[in-house]
Amino acid sequence: MSTYLDAVRFMAAVAVFISHVSVQRFTGGFLWQSEPYGDEAVDVFFVLSGFVIAYVSNQSETTLRGYAIARLARIYSVAFPVLLVTFALDAIGIKLRPDLYSATWGYVAHGKVLQFVTSLSFTDRLWWADIHQGSDKPYWSLSFEVWYYVIFACIIFGKGRAKIVSTVIAVILAGPNIISLFPLWLIGVGCYHVCSHERDKTLGMALCIGPLLLWVTYEIWAWHGHRLTGIELPWTSNRDQILQDYVVGSLFAVHLVGFNTISSGISGVLLRFSKQIKWAAGATFTIYLFHYPITQFLTTVIPWEPSALPTRLVLFPGVLVIMFAIAELTERRKEGWRQLFANLVSHIQTAARQLHLRSA
């Protein structure tokens, strides 16, 4: 099952990457048909995130300290480097080709300090805030996810009245925009717990294949102009496909339950390539967060037209190779970040104990 989750995680990251690079201004609209599937891949990510967090909190990160250190290391091993790279490349790129850094596609040139600080603290999407991170358009979902980690920690590790109070405070701080997709993340949590129970193989096969057929049916229906978008709810910000989010996320979650039931019969195929899949999945976070600012910057130095073959070769396979190289310095090195945060937490705990002793 873990190998399958890694494979899906990697494919979802690549889907987001392709959907962004396929736009007209990057590659002349090459593979433009993939554009709608980037949003659906994000839905898959949210469900997978809830599933994985439910798993680790039950298996390895069973204390608040262990959970916090692991989450901080996972997030900041990529978030901090990508913010530095994004703002540095944006500063160079806008000097080289200011016409390519346009407000028409969401680039905000002013307030860089505010952008950096709120992005690093994941406060850029609280309530109806919509603070951009330079040219890194996918970063928004990371801020959502971090607050889901916080709320989940309050629920799992809190006790008594403190659990209720801390959870309510976290939800209020996050605001309706972030909370609007929290149930989607919780579907992933529920999916993990459902997977822990045995069920009939025939039912499992139906749960595995049925949602995929419904998903394909929806895509055909959407292809004919009936996609569930353009329906923005009052409490969401710039998310007019929230109904589609829940349809796709729910179908994927049911599929996971079914696959888990029948996975023992087909695990041999996945296990044969488990090392390669795990290695590729080890760059997922980097691919997701780094590809847009890197692609945007490369357009300022590429001498060819967007529709030219060399441009497409640089921005598709070329950028993907760059992402794997960057991953060697970011998420594949998160153990150093883990040690950093472990030391920081230890110092905080020591200081808190000393303060308590002095006040006693």
Order of alpha helices (4+ residues) and beta strands (2+ residues): alpha-alpha-alpha-alpha-alpha-alpha-alpha-alpha-alpha-alpha-alpha-alpha-alpha-alpha-alpha
